[in-house]
Amino acid sequence: MSCHVTLKENGFRLTQPRRLILDYIHDKGDHFTAEEIISYVHEKFPRINKSTIYRTLELLEKNECVFKSESMDRAIYHHAEEGHHHHLVCIKCGKTIECADDLFTPVEKSIAKRYGFQVDLKHLVMSGLCEECKGRRG
């Protein structure tokens, strides 16, 4: 189901800023930052406040239209239609490797069994060293 429909069904109006942001997210089809959306929106409508864009991203996250994850010093979003996946980010070179959602199924089951807690592992970002950087000295 599209985010336009999801928002309408949940009683939210599709204001011009929301439409613009949704169009960007849909067309982008990849990961993006709030700063990228702010630049895009300000190119079209410079008067739209940054806080409106951040509030819209929060609204989209709460309505499961986008997934947000923290990567080192910034938030990264992706369209929910991309599905669940996780990232491994190299702390030296910044290389990002996507890994499948089912990789953490055993962890989810183990936590549920041991602690009776259902974890929400929709979009994880883990830092470490990629193969190339791990092999480099210094």
C-alpha positions, 0 to 999 in steps of 0.5 A, a space after each residue: 500500500 502506498 504512503 499516500 493511501 496510508 496517511 489518508 486512511 490514518 486521517 492525515 492530510 496530504 499537504 504540499 510539503 508531505 506530497 513533495 517529500 513522498 514523491 522524493 522518497 518514492 522516486 529516490 528508491 534508495 537510502 537518503 538523509 533528512 539533509 537530502 530531502 531538505 535540499 530537494 524541498 528547498 529547491 522547489 519551495 524554499 519557504 518550507 521550514 526544516 522543522 516541517 520536513 523533520 516532523 513529516 519524516 517522523 510522521 512517515 516513520 510512525 506510519 511505517 512508510 519509511 524506516 530510520 536508522 542511525 549510522 555513526 553521526 546521522 540518520 538514514 532513511 529508506 522507503 518501507 517498500 524496499 523491505 527490511 534489511 540491515 547495513 554493515 558500515 566500515 568505520 574507516 572507509 565508510 563502505 556500506 554492505 547490505 545484509 538480509 533481514 533473516 540474518 537476525 532471525 536467530 537473534 530475535 528468537 533467542 531474545 524472545 525465548 530467553 527474555 520474553 521480549 519481542 525485539 523490533 529489528 527492522 533496519 539495523 546499522 552496525 559499524 566495524 571494519 570491511 574486509 579491505 580495511 581489516 587487512 590494512 595496517 595502521 
